[in-house]
Amino acid sequence: VSSESIKKTIKDMVSSEDALKPLSDQKITDKLNKNGINISRRTVAKYREEMGIQPASKRKRF
């Protein structure tokens, strides 16, 4: 699986998340691992930062 397809999947997950309870890097990693994509949390964080997506704590809406 290419890094570009993983980045697209991460972007889709973040765009469809609940704004009151955004997905953490670990939760994104767990979902990807369940879908058969073996990836570490550190890699998810790196891809998220490369795409300019803020961490879950900054994306949270009250």
PDB file of N, CA, C, O and CB in Angstrom:
ATOM      1  N   VAL A   1       0.855  -1.178   0.000  1.00  0.00           N
ATOM      2  CA  VAL A   1       0.000   0.000   0.000  1.00  0.00           C
ATOM      3  C   VAL A   1       0.900   1.239   0.000  1.00  0.00           C
ATOM      4  O   VAL A   1       1.830   1.337   0.800  1.00  0.00           O
ATOM      5  CB  VAL A   1      -0.972  -0.001   1.235  1.00  0.00           C
ATOM      6  N   SER A   2       0.617   2.177  -0.897  1.00  0.00           N
ATOM      7  CA  SER A   2       1.468   3.361  -1.006  1.00  0.00           C
ATOM      8  C   SER A   2       1.170   4.379   0.093  1.00  0.00           C
ATOM      9  O   SER A   2       0.085   4.392   0.674  1.00  0.00           O
ATOM     10  CB  SER A   2       1.291   4.009  -2.372  1.00  0.00           C
ATOM     11  N   SER A   3       2.147   5.219   0.359  1.00  0.00           N
ATOM     12  CA  SER A   3       1.961   6.243   1.390  1.00  0.00           C
ATOM     13  C   SER A   3       0.870   7.225   0.983  1.00  0.00           C
ATOM     14  O   SER A   3       0.157   7.750   1.838  1.00  0.00           O
ATOM     15  CB  SER A   3       3.279   6.993   1.652  1.00  0.00           C
ATOM     16  N   GLU A   4       0.734   7.475  -0.311  1.00  0.00           N
ATOM     17  CA  GLU A   4      -0.305   8.404  -0.779  1.00  0.00           C
ATOM     18  C   GLU A   4      -1.699   7.867  -0.503  1.00  0.00           C
ATOM     19  O   GLU A   4      -2.588   8.628  -0.121  1.00  0.00           O
ATOM     20  CB  GLU A   4      -0.143   8.675  -2.274  1.00  0.00           C
ATOM     21  N   SER A   5      -1.907   6.567  -0.691  1.00  0.00           N
ATOM     22  CA  SER A   5      -3.232   5.994  -0.424  1.00  0.00           C
ATOM     23  C   SER A   5      -3.525   5.983   1.078  1.00  0.00           C
ATOM     24  O   SER A   5      -4.670   6.170   1.489  1.00  0.00           O
ATOM     25  CB  SER A   5      -3.326   4.559  -0.995  1.00  0.00           C
ATOM     26  N   ILE A   6      -2.494   5.766   1.893  1.00  0.00           N
ATOM     27  CA  ILE A   6      -2.676   5.810   3.349  1.00  0.00           C
ATOM     28  C   ILE A   6      -3.012   7.239   3.780  1.00  0.00           C
ATOM     29  O   ILE A   6      -3.889   7.443   4.619  1.00  0.00           O
ATOM     30  CB  ILE A   6      -1.398   5.302   4.086  1.00  0.00           C
ATOM     31  N   LYS A   7      -2.318   8.226   3.209  1.00  0.00           N
ATOM     32  CA  LYS A   7      -2.601   9.626   3.535  1.00  0.00           C
ATOM     33  C   LYS A   7      -4.038   9.987   3.171  1.00  0.00           C
ATOM     34  O   LYS A   7      -4.711  10.688   3.926  1.00  0.00           O
ATOM     35  CB  LYS A   7      -1.619  10.559   2.804  1.00  0.00           C
ATOM     36  N   LYS A   8      -4.509   9.511   2.019  1.00  0.00           N
ATOM     37  CA  LYS A   8      -5.884   9.789   1.606  1.00  0.00           C
ATOM     38  C   LYS A   8      -6.865   9.166   2.592  1.00  0.00           C
ATOM     39  O   LYS A   8      -7.868   9.786   2.946  1.00  0.00           O
ATOM     40  CB  LYS A   8      -6.144   9.259   0.181  1.00  0.00           C
ATOM     41  N   THR A   9      -6.580   7.943   3.037  1.00  0.00           N
ATOM     42  CA  THR A   9      -7.442   7.269   4.007  1.00  0.00           C
ATOM     43  C   THR A   9      -7.474   8.039   5.324  1.00  0.00           C
ATOM     44  O   THR A   9      -8.540   8.216   5.913  1.00  0.00           O
ATOM     45  CB  THR A   9      -6.961   5.826   4.244  1.00  0.00           C
ATOM     46  N   ILE A  10      -6.312   8.497   5.788  1.00  0.00           N
ATOM     47  CA  ILE A  10      -6.244   9.274   7.029  1.00  0.00           C
ATOM     48  C   ILE A  10      -7.043  10.568   6.873  1.00  0.00           C
ATOM     49  O   ILE A  10      -7.795  10.950   7.770  1.00  0.00           O
ATOM     50  CB  ILE A  10      -4.767   9.586   7.406  1.00  0.00           C
ATOM     51  N   LYS A  11      -6.878  11.239   5.737  1.00  0.00           N
ATOM     52  CA  LYS A  11      -7.600  12.487   5.490  1.00  0.00           C
ATOM     53  C   LYS A  11      -9.110  12.251   5.499  1.00  0.00           C
ATOM     54  O   LYS A  11      -9.861  13.052   6.055  1.00  0.00           O
ATOM     55  CB  LYS A  11      -7.166  13.102   4.148  1.00  0.00           C
ATOM     56  N   ASP A  12      -9.556  11.148   4.881  1.00  0.00           N
ATOM     57  CA  ASP A  12     -10.983  10.810   4.870  1.00  0.00           C
ATOM     58  C   ASP A  12     -11.495  10.549   6.284  1.00  0.00           C
ATOM     59  O   ASP A  12     -12.587  10.991   6.641  1.00  0.00           O
ATOM     60  CB  ASP A  12     -11.238   9.580   3.982  1.00  0.00           C
ATOM     61  N   MET A  13     -10.705   9.829   7.093  1.00  0.00           N
ATOM     62  CA  MET A  13     -11.101   9.545   8.478  1.00  0.00           C
ATOM     63  C   MET A  13     -11.256  10.834   9.276  1.00  0.00           C
ATOM     64  O   MET A  13     -12.228  11.004  10.011  1.00  0.00           O
ATOM     65  CB  MET A  13     -10.070   8.626   9.157  1.00  0.00           C
ATOM     66  N   VAL A  14     -10.297  11.737   9.127  1.00  0.00           N
ATOM     67  CA  VAL A  14     -10.314  12.984   9.891  1.00  0.00           C
ATOM     68  C   VAL A  14     -11.475  13.877   9.430  1.00  0.00           C
ATOM     69  O   VAL A  14     -12.116  14.533  10.252  1.00  0.00           O
ATOM     70  CB  VAL A  14      -8.964  13.732   9.738  1.00  0.00           C
ATOM     71  N   SER A  15     -11.744  13.900   8.127  1.00  0.00           N
ATOM     72  CA  SER A  15     -12.820  14.769   7.634  1.00  0.00           C
ATOM     73  C   SER A  15     -14.200  14.269   8.043  1.00  0.00           C
ATOM     74  O   SER A  15     -15.145  15.055   8.105  1.00  0.00           O
ATOM     75  CB  SER A  15     -12.748  14.879   6.122  1.00  0.00           C
ATOM     76  N   SER A  16     -14.330  12.972   8.325  1.00  0.00           N
ATOM     77  CA  SER A  16     -15.640  12.427   8.696  1.00  0.00           C
ATOM     78  C   SER A  16     -15.767  12.155  10.197  1.00  0.00           C
ATOM     79  O   SER A  16     -16.732  11.528  10.634  1.00  0.00           O
ATOM     80  CB  SER A  16     -15.899  11.147   7.928  1.00  0.00           C
ATOM     81  N   GLU A  17     -14.800  12.623  10.984  1.00  0.00           N
ATOM     82  CA  GLU A  17     -14.840  12.357  12.424  1.00  0.00           C
ATOM     83  C   GLU A  17     -15.825  13.273  13.142  1.00  0.00           C
ATOM     84  O   GLU A  17     -16.249  14.296  12.604  1.00  0.00           O
ATOM     85  CB  GLU A  17     -13.450  12.522  13.028  1.00  0.00           C
ATOM     86  N   ASP A  18     -16.177  12.891  14.352  1.00  0.00           N
ATOM     87  CA  ASP A  18     -17.035  13.699  15.217  1.00  0.00           C
ATOM     88  C   ASP A  18     -16.203  14.860  15.766  1.00  0.00           C
ATOM     89  O   ASP A  18     -15.177  14.639  16.409  1.00  0.00           O
ATOM     90  CB  ASP A  18     -17.645  12.836  16.385  1.00  0.00           C
ATOM     91  N   ALA A  19     -16.643  16.092  15.515  1.00  0.00           N
ATOM     92  CA  ALA A  19     -15.876  17.271  15.940  1.00  0.00           C
ATOM     93  C   ALA A  19     -15.771  17.378  17.458  1.00  0.00           C
ATOM     94  O   ALA A  19     -14.834  17.987  17.974  1.00  0.00           O
ATOM     95  CB  ALA A  19     -16.514  18.536  15.386  1.00  0.00           C
ATOM     96  N   LEU A  20     -16.725  16.790  18.172  1.00  0.00           N
ATOM     97  CA  LEU A  20     -16.671  16.830  19.631  1.00  0.00           C
ATOM     98  C   LEU A  20     -15.712  15.791  20.192  1.00  0.00           C
ATOM     99  O   LEU A  20     -15.235  15.917  21.320  1.00  0.00           O
ATOM    100  CB  LEU A  20     -18.055  16.617  20.211  1.00  0.00           C
ATOM    101  N   LYS A  21     -15.433  14.759  19.393  1.00  0.00           N
ATOM    102  CA  LYS A  21     -14.558  13.679  19.844  1.00  0.00           C
ATOM    103  C   LYS A  21     -13.655  13.241  18.682  1.00  0.00           C
ATOM    104  O   LYS A  21     -13.852  12.163  18.121  1.00  0.00           O
ATOM    105  CB  LYS A  21     -15.396  12.473  20.384  1.00  0.00           C
ATOM    106  N   PRO A  22     -12.668  14.070  18.320  1.00  0.00           N
ATOM    107  CA  PRO A  22     -11.806  13.747  17.180  1.00  0.00           C
ATOM    108  C   PRO A  22     -10.942  12.506  17.431  1.00  0.00           C
ATOM    109  O   PRO A  22     -10.642  12.154  18.571  1.00  0.00           O
ATOM    110  CB  PRO A  22     -10.912  14.935  16.859  1.00  0.00           C
ATOM    111  N   LEU A  23     -10.561  11.866  16.348  1.00  0.00           N
ATOM    112  CA  LEU A  23      -9.745  10.649  16.427  1.00  0.00           C
ATOM    113  C   LEU A  23      -8.296  10.992  16.768  1.00  0.00           C
ATOM    114  O   LEU A  23      -7.697  11.877  16.156  1.00  0.00           O
ATOM    115  CB  LEU A  23      -9.807   9.868  15.097  1.00  0.00           C
ATOM    116  N   SER A  24      -7.748  10.291  17.738  1.00  0.00           N
ATOM    117  CA  SER A  24      -6.328  10.451  18.068  1.00  0.00           C
ATOM    118  C   SER A  24      -5.506   9.658  17.054  1.00  0.00           C
ATOM    119  O   SER A  24      -6.042   8.838  16.309  1.00  0.00           O
ATOM    120  CB  SER A  24      -6.024   9.974  19.537  1.00  0.00           C
ATOM    121  N   ASP A  25      -4.202   9.914  17.037  1.00  0.00           N
ATOM    122  CA  ASP A  25      -3.322   9.156  16.146  1.00  0.00           C
ATOM    123  C   ASP A  25      -3.417   7.663  16.447  1.00  0.00           C
ATOM    124  O   ASP A  25      -3.382   6.844  15.528  1.00  0.00           O
ATOM    125  CB  ASP A  25      -1.863   9.636  16.285  1.00  0.00           C
ATOM    126  N   GLN A  26      -3.536   7.301  17.724  1.00  0.00           N
ATOM    127  CA  GLN A  26      -3.628   5.889  18.101  1.00  0.00           C
ATOM    128  C   GLN A  26      -4.920   5.269  17.580  1.00  0.00           C
ATOM    129  O   GLN A  26      -4.906   4.135  17.103  1.00  0.00           O
ATOM    130  CB  GLN A  26      -3.547   5.733  19.627  1.00  0.00           C
ATOM    131  N   LYS A  27      -6.032   5.989  17.661  1.00  0.00           N
ATOM    132  CA  LYS A  27      -7.305   5.455  17.168  1.00  0.00           C
ATOM    133  C   LYS A  27      -7.279   5.289  15.652  1.00  0.00           C
ATOM    134  O   LYS A  27      -7.821   4.319  15.122  1.00  0.00           O
ATOM    135  CB  LYS A  27      -8.467   6.373  17.577  1.00  0.00           C
ATOM    136  N   ILE A  28      -6.649   6.234  14.953  1.00  0.00           N
ATOM    137  CA  ILE A  28      -6.497   6.115  13.500  1.00  0.00           C
ATOM    138  C   ILE A  28      -5.646   4.891  13.182  1.00  0.00           C
ATOM    139  O   ILE A  28      -5.972   4.124  12.276  1.00  0.00           O
ATOM    140  CB  ILE A  28      -5.857   7.401  12.896  1.00  0.00           C
ATOM    141  N   THR A  29      -4.548   4.707  13.931  1.00  0.00           N
ATOM    142  CA  THR A  29      -3.676   3.545  13.740  1.00  0.00           C
ATOM    143  C   THR A  29      -4.441   2.247  13.949  1.00  0.00           C
ATOM    144  O   THR A  29      -4.313   1.314  13.156  1.00  0.00           O
ATOM    145  CB  THR A  29      -2.480   3.609  14.697  1.00  0.00           C
ATOM    146  N   ASP A  30      -5.241   2.181  15.021  1.00  0.00           N
ATOM    147  CA  ASP A  30      -6.024   0.977  15.307  1.00  0.00           C
ATOM    148  C   ASP A  30      -6.989   0.661  14.172  1.00  0.00           C
ATOM    149  O   ASP A  30      -7.131  -0.499  13.785  1.00  0.00           O
ATOM    150  CB  ASP A  30      -6.795   1.142  16.616  1.00  0.00           C
ATOM    151  N   LYS A  31      -7.658   1.687  13.634  1.00  0.00           N
ATOM    152  CA  LYS A  31      -8.604   1.473  12.530  1.00  0.00           C
ATOM    153  C   LYS A  31      -7.879   0.972  11.280  1.00  0.00           C
ATOM    154  O   LYS A  31      -8.359   0.064  10.602  1.00  0.00           O
ATOM    155  CB  LYS A  31      -9.368   2.776  12.213  1.00  0.00           C
ATOM    156  N   LEU A  32      -6.723   1.568  10.978  1.00  0.00           N
ATOM    157  CA  LEU A  32      -5.961   1.138   9.806  1.00  0.00           C
ATOM    158  C   LEU A  32      -5.473  -0.299   9.973  1.00  0.00           C
ATOM    159  O   LEU A  32      -5.512  -1.084   9.025  1.00  0.00           O
ATOM    160  CB  LEU A  32      -4.768   2.079   9.566  1.00  0.00           C
ATOM    161  N   ASN A  33      -5.015  -0.643  11.177  1.00  0.00           N
ATOM    162  CA  ASN A  33      -4.552  -2.009  11.434  1.00  0.00           C
ATOM    163  C   ASN A  33      -5.688  -3.012  11.282  1.00  0.00           C
ATOM    164  O   ASN A  33      -5.472  -4.115  10.779  1.00  0.00           O
ATOM    165  CB  ASN A  33      -3.946  -2.113  12.837  1.00  0.00           C
ATOM    166  N   LYS A  34      -6.906  -2.644  11.712  1.00  0.00           N
ATOM    167  CA  LYS A  34      -8.063  -3.526  11.546  1.00  0.00           C
ATOM    168  C   LYS A  34      -8.387  -3.745  10.075  1.00  0.00           C
ATOM    169  O   LYS A  34      -8.883  -4.804   9.689  1.00  0.00           O
ATOM    170  CB  LYS A  34      -9.281  -2.947  12.267  1.00  0.00           C
ATOM    171  N   ASN A  35      -8.102  -2.726   9.250  1.00  0.00           N
ATOM    172  CA  ASN A  35      -8.357  -2.828   7.813  1.00  0.00           C
ATOM    173  C   ASN A  35      -7.205  -3.490   7.063  1.00  0.00           C
ATOM    174  O   ASN A  35      -7.200  -3.516   5.832  1.00  0.00           O
ATOM    175  CB  ASN A  35      -8.614  -1.450   7.234  1.00  0.00           C
ATOM    176  N   GLY A  36      -6.232  -4.024   7.793  1.00  0.00           N
ATOM    177  CA  GLY A  36      -5.140  -4.752   7.162  1.00  0.00           C
ATOM    178  C   GLY A  36      -3.959  -3.904   6.744  1.00  0.00           C
ATOM    179  O   GLY A  36      -3.067  -4.387   6.047  1.00  0.00           O
ATOM    180  N   ILE A  37      -3.936  -2.640   7.158  1.00  0.00           N
ATOM    181  CA  ILE A  37      -2.806  -1.765   6.845  1.00  0.00           C
ATOM    182  C   ILE A  37      -1.935  -1.689   8.092  1.00  0.00           C
ATOM    183  O   ILE A  37      -2.312  -1.056   9.079  1.00  0.00           O
ATOM    184  CB  ILE A  37      -3.283  -0.330   6.387  1.00  0.00           C
ATOM    185  N   ASN A  38      -0.775  -2.330   8.049  1.00  0.00           N
ATOM    186  CA  ASN A  38       0.120  -2.375   9.201  1.00  0.00           C
ATOM    187  C   ASN A  38       0.953  -1.094   9.239  1.00  0.00           C
ATOM    188  O   ASN A  38       1.837  -0.890   8.407  1.00  0.00           O
ATOM    189  CB  ASN A  38       1.039  -3.634   9.146  1.00  0.00           C
ATOM    190  N   ILE A  39       0.657  -0.233  10.218  1.00  0.00           N
ATOM    191  CA  ILE A  39       1.316   1.067  10.316  1.00  0.00           C
ATOM    192  C   ILE A  39       1.457   1.435  11.793  1.00  0.00           C
ATOM    193  O   ILE A  39       0.635   1.037  12.619  1.00  0.00           O
ATOM    194  CB  ILE A  39       0.516   2.166   9.538  1.00  0.00           C
ATOM    195  N   SER A  40       2.502   2.196  12.117  1.00  0.00           N
ATOM    196  CA  SER A  40       2.706   2.601  13.515  1.00  0.00           C
ATOM    197  C   SER A  40       2.077   3.969  13.771  1.00  0.00           C
ATOM    198  O   SER A  40       1.799   4.723  12.838  1.00  0.00           O
ATOM    199  CB  SER A  40       4.217   2.634  13.859  1.00  0.00           C
ATOM    200  N   ARG A  41       1.860   4.275  15.042  1.00  0.00           N
ATOM    201  CA  ARG A  41       1.280   5.558  15.429  1.00  0.00           C
ATOM    202  C   ARG A  41       2.194   6.707  15.012  1.00  0.00           C
ATOM    203  O   ARG A  41       1.717   7.757  14.583  1.00  0.00           O
ATOM    204  CB  ARG A  41       1.028   5.600  16.945  1.00  0.00           C
ATOM    205  N   ARG A  42       3.496   6.509  15.137  1.00  0.00           N
ATOM    206  CA  ARG A  42       4.456   7.556  14.764  1.00  0.00           C
ATOM    207  C   ARG A  42       4.354   7.898  13.284  1.00  0.00           C
ATOM    208  O   ARG A  42       4.483   9.061  12.901  1.00  0.00           O
ATOM    209  CB  ARG A  42       5.883   7.117  15.099  1.00  0.00           C
ATOM    210  N   THR A  43       4.124   6.886  12.455  1.00  0.00           N
ATOM    211  CA  THR A  43       3.988   7.117  11.020  1.00  0.00           C
ATOM    212  C   THR A  43       2.695   7.862  10.722  1.00  0.00           C
ATOM    213  O   THR A  43       2.672   8.756   9.876  1.00  0.00           O
ATOM    214  CB  THR A  43       4.027   5.788  10.250  1.00  0.00           C
ATOM    215  N   VAL A  44       1.610   7.496  11.420  1.00  0.00           N
ATOM    216  CA  VAL A  44       0.341   8.206  11.250  1.00  0.00           C
ATOM    217  C   VAL A  44       0.531   9.681  11.616  1.00  0.00           C
ATOM    218  O   VAL A  44       0.055  10.562  10.900  1.00  0.00           O
ATOM    219  CB  VAL A  44      -0.780   7.561  12.126  1.00  0.00           C
ATOM    220  N   ALA A  45       1.220   9.949  12.722  1.00  0.00           N
ATOM    221  CA  ALA A  45       1.470  11.330  13.153  1.00  0.00           C
ATOM    222  C   ALA A  45       2.297  12.079  12.104  1.00  0.00           C
ATOM    223  O   ALA A  45       2.025  13.245  11.816  1.00  0.00           O
ATOM    224  CB  ALA A  45       2.198  11.347  14.521  1.00  0.00           C
ATOM    225  N   LYS A  46       3.292  11.422  11.542  1.00  0.00           N
ATOM    226  CA  LYS A  46       4.139  12.046  10.526  1.00  0.00           C
ATOM    227  C   LYS A  46       3.321  12.400   9.283  1.00  0.00           C
ATOM    228  O   LYS A  46       3.430  13.512   8.765  1.00  0.00           O
ATOM    229  CB  LYS A  46       5.305  11.111  10.147  1.00  0.00           C
ATOM    230  N   TYR A  47       2.504  11.463   8.805  1.00  0.00           N
ATOM    231  CA  TYR A  47       1.668  11.714   7.629  1.00  0.00           C
ATOM    232  C   TYR A  47       0.665  12.831   7.905  1.00  0.00           C
ATOM    233  O   TYR A  47       0.419  13.674   7.043  1.00  0.00           O
ATOM    234  CB  TYR A  47       0.928  10.430   7.209  1.00  0.00           C
ATOM    235  N   ARG A  48       0.084  12.838   9.115  1.00  0.00           N
ATOM    236  CA  ARG A  48      -0.895  13.861   9.480  1.00  0.00           C
ATOM    237  C   ARG A  48      -0.242  15.241   9.453  1.00  0.00           C
ATOM    238  O   ARG A  48      -0.821  16.197   8.938  1.00  0.00           O
ATOM    239  CB  ARG A  48      -1.494  13.573  10.878  1.00  0.00           C
ATOM    240  N   GLU A  49       0.955  15.339  10.004  1.00  0.00           N
ATOM    241  CA  GLU A  49       1.677  16.613  10.012  1.00  0.00           C
ATOM    242  C   GLU A  49       2.058  17.046   8.599  1.00  0.00           C
ATOM    243  O   GLU A  49       1.979  18.231   8.276  1.00  0.00           O
ATOM    244  CB  GLU A  49       2.932  16.507  10.881  1.00  0.00           C
ATOM    245  N   GLU A  50       2.471  16.098   7.752  1.00  0.00           N
ATOM    246  CA  GLU A  50       2.827  16.414   6.369  1.00  0.00           C
ATOM    247  C   GLU A  50       1.637  16.993   5.609  1.00  0.00           C
ATOM    248  O   GLU A  50       1.806  17.830   4.723  1.00  0.00           O
ATOM    249  CB  GLU A  50       3.346  15.165   5.655  1.00  0.00           C
ATOM    250  N   MET A  51       0.429  16.539   5.962  1.00  0.00           N
ATOM    251  CA  MET A  51      -0.779  17.020   5.286  1.00  0.00           C
ATOM    252  C   MET A  51      -1.324  18.295   5.921  1.00  0.00           C
ATOM    253  O   MET A  51      -2.315  18.845   5.440  1.00  0.00           O
ATOM    254  CB  MET A  51      -1.851  15.942   5.305  1.00  0.00           C
ATOM    255  N   GLY A  52      -0.694  18.776   6.993  1.00  0.00           N
ATOM    256  CA  GLY A  52      -1.128  20.002   7.642  1.00  0.00           C
ATOM    257  C   GLY A  52      -2.357  19.831   8.512  1.00  0.00           C
ATOM    258  O   GLY A  52      -3.068  20.802   8.774  1.00  0.00           O
ATOM    259  N   ILE A  53      -2.624  18.605   8.967  1.00  0.00           N
ATOM    260  CA  ILE A  53      -3.763  18.331   9.840  1.00  0.00           C
ATOM    261  C   ILE A  53      -3.282  18.430  11.284  1.00  0.00           C
ATOM    262  O   ILE A  53      -2.273  17.830  11.657  1.00  0.00           O
ATOM    263  CB  ILE A  53      -4.389  16.920   9.543  1.00  0.00           C
ATOM    264  N   GLN A  54      -4.014  19.191  12.086  1.00  0.00           N
ATOM    265  CA  GLN A  54      -3.622  19.393  13.478  1.00  0.00           C
ATOM    266  C   GLN A  54      -3.885  18.142  14.314  1.00  0.00           C
ATOM    267  O   GLN A  54      -4.665  17.279  13.911  1.00  0.00           O
ATOM    268  CB  GLN A  54      -4.371  20.587  14.072  1.00  0.00           C
ATOM    269  N   PRO A  55      -3.233  18.039  15.482  1.00  0.00           N
ATOM    270  CA  PRO A  55      -3.493  16.913  16.387  1.00  0.00           C
ATOM    271  C   PRO A  55      -4.938  16.947  16.900  1.00  0.00           C
ATOM    272  O   PRO A  55      -5.609  17.976  16.814  1.00  0.00           O
ATOM    273  CB  PRO A  55      -2.504  16.940  17.578  1.00  0.00           C
ATOM    274  N   ALA A  56      -5.404  15.826  17.428  1.00  0.00           N
ATOM    275  CA  ALA A  56      -6.790  15.695  17.893  1.00  0.00           C
ATOM    276  C   ALA A  56      -7.154  16.773  18.910  1.00  0.00           C
ATOM    277  O   ALA A  56      -8.265  17.302  18.878  1.00  0.00           O
ATOM    278  CB  ALA A  56      -7.011  14.315  18.506  1.00  0.00           C
ATOM    279  N   SER A  57      -6.237  17.101  19.805  1.00  0.00           N
ATOM    280  CA  SER A  57      -6.538  18.103  20.837  1.00  0.00           C
ATOM    281  C   SER A  57      -6.811  19.480  20.236  1.00  0.00           C
ATOM    282  O   SER A  57      -7.580  20.258  20.801  1.00  0.00           O
ATOM    283  CB  SER A  57      -5.381  18.198  21.831  1.00  0.00           C
ATOM    284  N   LYS A  58      -6.200  19.786  19.113  1.00  0.00           N
ATOM    285  CA  LYS A  58      -6.406  21.084  18.453  1.00  0.00           C
ATOM    286  C   LYS A  58      -7.631  21.070  17.540  1.00  0.00           C
ATOM    287  O   LYS A  58      -8.188  22.127  17.239  1.00  0.00           O
ATOM    288  CB  LYS A  58      -5.165  21.467  17.644  1.00  0.00           C
ATOM    289  N   ARG A  59      -8.061  19.873  17.091  1.00  0.00           N
ATOM    290  CA  ARG A  59      -9.227  19.763  16.204  1.00  0.00           C
ATOM    291  C   ARG A  59     -10.538  19.715  16.971  1.00  0.00           C
ATOM    292  O   ARG A  59     -11.608  19.831  16.374  1.00  0.00           O
ATOM    293  CB  ARG A  59      -9.107  18.528  15.336  1.00  0.00           C
ATOM    294  N   LYS A  60     -10.466  19.546  18.286  1.00  0.00           N
ATOM    295  CA  LYS A  60     -11.671  19.378  19.099  1.00  0.00           C
ATOM    296  C   LYS A  60     -12.510  20.649  19.103  1.00  0.00           C
ATOM    297  O   LYS A  60     -11.999  21.747  19.321  1.00  0.00           O
ATOM    298  CB  LYS A  60     -11.299  18.990  20.535  1.00  0.00           C
ATOM    299  N   ARG A  61     -13.815  20.478  18.855  1.00  0.00           N
ATOM    300  CA  ARG A  61     -14.772  21.588  18.897  1.00  0.00           C
ATOM    301  C   ARG A  61     -15.701  21.387  20.081  1.00  0.00           C
ATOM    302  O   ARG A  61     -16.162  20.273  20.331  1.00  0.00           O
ATOM    303  CB  ARG A  61     -15.584  21.690  17.567  1.00  0.00           C
ATOM    304  N   PHE A  62     -15.975  22.456  20.805  1.00  0.00           N
ATOM    305  CA  PHE A  62     -16.830  22.356  21.991  1.00  0.00           C
ATOM    306  C   PHE A  62     -18.255  22.743  21.682  1.00  0.00           C
ATOM    307  O   PHE A  62     -19.108  22.716  22.569  1.00  0.00           O
ATOM    308  CB  PHE A  62     -16.295  23.229  23.107  1.00  0.00           C
TER     309      PHE A  62
END
